[in-house]
Amino acid sequence: MRNWHQLAGGLICLFSSAIIAEGTESLDGVIEPFMTVELSSRIDGILEAVSVDVGDSIDRNQIVAKLESEVEQAALEYARAKASINSDVRLQEVSLAYGRRQLNRVKELHEKNLSSFQDFDKVETETRLTRYKLAQAKENKFLAELDLKQAEALYNRHTIRSPVSGIVVERYLNPGESVEERPIVKIAQINPLRIEVVAPVSMLGKVKTGQLAMIRPELPVGGNHQAVVKIVDPILDAASGTFRIRLEIPNDDYSLTSGLRCQVRFLDRMVEIQPKPAVVASADKVAEVKPSTEVVDTPDTTAADSASVESRADGGDRKAAQKERYLVVTQDSLLPLKKALRKAETLKQKGVEDTWVIAKGSLKGHISLGYFKNRRVADNYQKRLADLGIETRIVAQ
């Protein structure tokens, strides 16, 4: 970090009056890059390529260099191929569908006393095991996808990108050299630029953060440019009787050059802060529902979810907008809870996993088969249930 006490001592001679355009006293300053970054790698390795050189203009997230990564690339390809395999899941889905059909046939024979309970129990157990195998196959696929993300992250660490937009001012390493925590390139961000000024104690309290200033760089750039005060150092240097001021100046067209001296004249105007746009806050929370067959309670009357809040610029009025949710329930009339639970088990055997028996409220005795925020999704799910021979209706809440 720069020793400002030494800088103040070296620049104290610059406080001689410097008269510019309107005859107002000004201070001398130095235009510097907004930020200087010595870019290095997060891991050790051998450089495969460095794609930039001194003087090149680069953008944020642009690739600057790459490390050798043959092993990581092979691991990434293996993980991607493993994550794309879906045959085990499909195999178990087909097996489960066959098991459910077989179970329905054996159940009908058992109810007519044409099959033994042992046969029925065997088929039911096999179907349940197949369901668990399907769940295991889906879990393995999920783990394979996580392995893919990890392999991608490891591979991406071998690609070094620039964290800022700027100019390459130094290149330290070349392809074939080892990184070993050494910087690869040095990047200077020159949009915006910073201006460092050492002001006398007599100006303390006269310059504030957000104040505008007129900047005149030395030739050959010249001209007048507007800057904004960003930092006013509250700590004085007792030896020189000075304090530090930092300004920021935009450099979109790169017309200004870092390293130039300039004259700074502070204006009596503050930067105009644009009002922030109105923020629309919403409260749209839906409770998480886990698939199972359970008894749940519902209120006696249907209730709307929390209303979204809208902020209006003219009067700040707020309006509550109700949002409906859609519950897919069985078409049957009210059922005793025990009978409803038995029917829910029957629906699970047909492949409907998300079954809830409603034990309270206006829908008591019905079986909930799904809770949706979108009516179109609810309608599509109702059609799928109809294909399975399950009659349902949709209740808006």
WOHU-V675137 format. One record per residue. N is the residue number from 1. PHI is phi as a letter, one per 30 degrees, with the letter a starting at -180 (* if undefined). Layout:
n=N phi=PHI
n=N phi=PHI
This chain:
n=1 phi=*
n=2 phi=d
n=3 phi=d
n=4 phi=d
n=5 phi=d
n=6 phi=d
n=7 phi=d
n=8 phi=d
n=9 phi=d
n=10 phi=d
n=11 phi=c
n=12 phi=d
n=13 phi=d
n=14 phi=d
n=15 phi=d
n=16 phi=d
n=17 phi=e
n=18 phi=b
n=19 phi=c
n=20 phi=c
n=21 phi=f
n=22 phi=d
n=23 phi=i
n=24 phi=d
n=25 phi=d
n=26 phi=b
n=27 phi=c
n=28 phi=c
n=29 phi=b
n=30 phi=b
n=31 phi=d
n=32 phi=b
n=33 phi=d
n=34 phi=d
n=35 phi=a
n=36 phi=b
n=37 phi=b
n=38 phi=c
n=39 phi=d
n=40 phi=b
n=41 phi=c
n=42 phi=d
n=43 phi=b
n=44 phi=d
n=45 phi=l
n=46 phi=c
n=47 phi=d
n=48 phi=c
n=49 phi=a
n=50 phi=b
n=51 phi=c
n=52 phi=b
n=53 phi=b
n=54 phi=d
n=55 phi=j
n=56 phi=d
n=57 phi=c
n=58 phi=b
n=59 phi=c
n=60 phi=d
n=61 phi=i
n=62 phi=d
n=63 phi=d
n=64 phi=c
n=65 phi=a
n=66 phi=b
n=67 phi=c
n=68 phi=d
n=69 phi=b
n=70 phi=d
n=71 phi=d
n=72 phi=d
n=73 phi=d
n=74 phi=d
n=75 phi=d
n=76 phi=d
n=77 phi=d
n=78 phi=d
n=79 phi=d
n=80 phi=d
n=81 phi=d
n=82 phi=d
n=83 phi=d
n=84 phi=d
n=85 phi=d
n=86 phi=b
n=87 phi=d
n=88 phi=d
n=89 phi=d
n=90 phi=d
n=91 phi=d
n=92 phi=d
n=93 phi=d
n=94 phi=d
n=95 phi=d
n=96 phi=d
n=97 phi=d
n=98 phi=d
n=99 phi=d
n=100 phi=d
n=101 phi=d
n=102 phi=d
n=103 phi=d
n=104 phi=d
n=105 phi=d
n=106 phi=d
n=107 phi=d
n=108 phi=d
n=109 phi=d
n=110 phi=d
n=111 phi=d
n=112 phi=c
n=113 phi=h
n=114 phi=c
n=115 phi=b
n=116 phi=d
n=117 phi=d
n=118 phi=d
n=119 phi=d
n=120 phi=d
n=121 phi=d
n=122 phi=d
n=123 phi=d
n=124 phi=d
n=125 phi=d
n=126 phi=d
n=127 phi=d
n=128 phi=d
n=129 phi=d
n=130 phi=d
n=131 phi=d
n=132 phi=d
n=133 phi=d
n=134 phi=d
n=135 phi=d
n=136 phi=d
n=137 phi=d
n=138 phi=d
n=139 phi=d
n=140 phi=d
n=141 phi=d
n=142 phi=d
n=143 phi=d
n=144 phi=d
n=145 phi=d
n=146 phi=d
n=147 phi=d
n=148 phi=d
n=149 phi=d
n=150 phi=d
n=151 phi=d
n=152 phi=d
n=153 phi=d
n=154 phi=d
n=155 phi=d
n=156 phi=d
n=157 phi=d
n=158 phi=d
n=159 phi=c
n=160 phi=c
n=161 phi=c
n=162 phi=d
n=163 phi=d
n=164 phi=b
n=165 phi=c
n=166 phi=l
n=167 phi=b
n=168 phi=d
n=169 phi=c
n=170 phi=a
n=171 phi=b
n=172 phi=c
n=173 phi=b
n=174 phi=b
n=175 phi=e
n=176 phi=j
n=177 phi=c
n=178 phi=d
n=179 phi=d
n=180 phi=h
n=181 phi=i
n=182 phi=c
n=183 phi=d
n=184 phi=c
n=185 phi=b
n=186 phi=c
n=187 phi=c
n=188 phi=c
n=189 phi=d
n=190 phi=c
n=191 phi=b
n=192 phi=d
n=193 phi=c
n=194 phi=c
n=195 phi=b
n=196 phi=c
n=197 phi=b
n=198 phi=c
n=199 phi=c
n=200 phi=d
n=201 phi=d
n=202 phi=d
n=203 phi=c
n=204 phi=d
n=205 phi=j
n=206 phi=c
n=207 phi=c
n=208 phi=b
n=209 phi=d
n=210 phi=j
n=211 phi=d
n=212 phi=d
n=213 phi=b
n=214 phi=c
n=215 phi=c
n=216 phi=b
n=217 phi=d
n=218 phi=d
n=219 phi=d
n=220 phi=d
n=221 phi=d
n=222 phi=i
n=223 phi=i
n=224 phi=c
n=225 phi=b
n=226 phi=c
n=227 phi=b
n=228 phi=b
n=229 phi=d
n=230 phi=c
n=231 phi=b
n=232 phi=c
n=233 phi=d
n=234 phi=d
n=235 phi=c
n=236 phi=c
n=237 phi=c
n=238 phi=d
n=239 phi=d
n=240 phi=c
n=241 phi=i
n=242 phi=b
n=243 phi=b
n=244 phi=c
n=245 phi=b
n=246 phi=c
n=247 phi=c
n=248 phi=b
n=249 phi=b
n=250 phi=d
n=251 phi=b
n=252 phi=d
n=253 phi=c
n=254 phi=h
n=255 phi=d
n=256 phi=c
n=257 phi=c
n=258 phi=d
n=259 phi=j
n=260 phi=d
n=261 phi=d
n=262 phi=a
n=263 phi=c
n=264 phi=c
n=265 phi=b
n=266 phi=d
n=267 phi=c
n=268 phi=c
n=269 phi=c
n=270 phi=c
n=271 phi=d
n=272 phi=d
n=273 phi=c
n=274 phi=d
n=275 phi=d
n=276 phi=d
n=277 phi=d
n=278 phi=d
n=279 phi=c
n=280 phi=c
n=281 phi=c
n=282 phi=b
n=283 phi=b
n=284 phi=b
n=285 phi=c
n=286 phi=b
n=287 phi=d
n=288 phi=d
n=289 phi=c
n=290 phi=c
n=291 phi=d
n=292 phi=a
n=293 phi=c
n=294 phi=b
n=295 phi=c
n=296 phi=b
n=297 phi=c
n=298 phi=b
n=299 phi=d
n=300 phi=d
n=301 phi=b
n=302 phi=d
n=303 phi=b
n=304 phi=d
n=305 phi=d
n=306 phi=e
n=307 phi=d
n=308 phi=d
n=309 phi=c
n=310 phi=c
n=311 phi=c
n=312 phi=c
n=313 phi=d
n=314 phi=d
n=315 phi=b
n=316 phi=i
n=317 phi=d
n=318 phi=b
n=319 phi=b
n=320 phi=c
n=321 phi=c
n=322 phi=d
n=323 phi=b
n=324 phi=d
n=325 phi=b
n=326 phi=b
n=327 phi=c
n=328 phi=c
n=329 phi=b
n=330 phi=d
n=331 phi=d
n=332 phi=d
n=333 phi=d
n=334 phi=e
n=335 phi=c
n=336 phi=d
n=337 phi=d
n=338 phi=d
n=339 phi=d
n=340 phi=d
n=341 phi=d
n=342 phi=d
n=343 phi=d
n=344 phi=d
n=345 phi=d
n=346 phi=d
n=347 phi=d
n=348 phi=d
n=349 phi=d
n=350 phi=d
n=351 phi=j
n=352 phi=c
n=353 phi=d
n=354 phi=d
n=355 phi=b
n=356 phi=b
n=357 phi=c
n=358 phi=d
n=359 phi=c
n=360 phi=a
n=361 phi=j
n=362 phi=d
n=363 phi=c
n=364 phi=e
n=365 phi=j
n=366 phi=d
n=367 phi=c
n=368 phi=d
n=369 phi=c
n=370 phi=l
n=371 phi=b
n=372 phi=b
n=373 phi=c
n=374 phi=c
n=375 phi=d
n=376 phi=d
n=377 phi=d
n=378 phi=d
n=379 phi=d
n=380 phi=d
n=381 phi=d
n=382 phi=d
n=383 phi=d
n=384 phi=d
n=385 phi=d
n=386 phi=d
n=387 phi=d
n=388 phi=d
n=389 phi=i
n=390 phi=c
n=391 phi=d
n=392 phi=b
n=393 phi=b
n=394 phi=c
n=395 phi=c
n=396 phi=d
n=397 phi=b
